[in-house]
């Protein structure tokens, strides 16, 4: 495949294939039509032959070349699969684009500490599951770790103890490093309400910003209405990429929660 792709990467060879797709042609005819010198044309044809894209027919003193479509059919099939996969997952590219746009929008503001203090977010979902099951997905460490991570990140530690003063810990890892948050639970009213803080820490253990979470679970027709309020404080200039990613990240994470709860209901 590498030989085929390499052969197709040259514009002169591509033009030769276009001409051969019409009908077999001699070296001299191809040189005339492409404007290349005959030795150059012969060299390009040899490269195409080595890649299996053309076949040579010695006809007395003449050498006529014909295109072989089979390798192109194989490449075309693989390209179609690649395109289909990219189209099916285009939403992931959109997520990155939105994240970049959010960073650019806040870049001018993040020139000092406390620049985003007081910023608030509200996320709401209706989950087709009873409140006690949704509550367990927040308070059972194993269940919490199964959904509380955006794509490409893996949860390495996840604790949310449902009692006043309980520990709140969230640690992700990816190929580039570790991302840790620590805090405390302030209120827990099973299975209705959960209030806690999480401070995002930098590599030195210094707070980048603190998120204050207020989660409410209400009975709804066919399931549970989830409301998650988040406001932030103690923001530093270095917190820009984290804060810019809150909106997109939490939407992804709640998608994960929805899938996890649905899977639990089917089990």
C-alpha positions, 0 to 999 in steps of 0.5 A: 500500500505504501508503494501505491500511495507514494506513486500516486503522490506525484502529479506527473504520475497522476496525469499519466494514470488519467491518460492510461485510464482512457486507453493503453498508450506508448511511452512516446505518446505519454511523453507528448501528452504530458510535456515530459521528456521520454526518459522522465516518462519512462522513470514515472512508468517504472515507478507505477509498474513497481506499485502494480498500477500499470502493466507494460506490453512489449509490442515489437519496438514499441512498449505500450502501457495499460492501467491496472485498476485493481490496486486503485479499487483496493485503495478506494475501498480503504479510503471509503472506510476511512471517510465513513469512520471520520464522518461517523465520528465528526462530532469528536472533531466538533468538540475539539473545535468548540474547545479551541474556540472557548479558549480563544474567547477567554484568552484576553480575560485570563491575564490575572488571577480571579478572572473567572470567579463567579462564573456559573454553569447549569447542566440538566438531563432527564435519565430513564432510571430511578433516583436511587440508581442515579444516586449510586452512579454518583456515590459508588466509586466504581460506578462513578469512575465508569462515566466521569471522564471525557474521551481520551482520559482514564480515571485513576482515582475517583471518590465522592463520599456521600456525607458532610466532610466526606472526601471528594477526589477525582484524578485522570490520566492520559498519555501526557500526564496526570490531572488531579482534583480534591475537595470535600462534600458539604451536604448529602441527602440521599437520593435527592441532593449532593453538594461538594467542592473540587479544587483542580490542582496543578503539577505542584499541588497548587489550586488552579481553580475550585468548582462548587457543585450542587446536584439535585435529583428529582423524580420525573415521568419515566425517570429522574431529572438531573440538575447540576449547578456549578460555579467557580472561584479561586481562578488563576490565569493558568486555569484557562484551558480547564475553565474553557473546557467545562461546558464541553467536558461536562456535556460529554461526561453527562453523555457517559452517565446517560449511557452508563445508567441505560446499561445498568437498566438493561442489565 
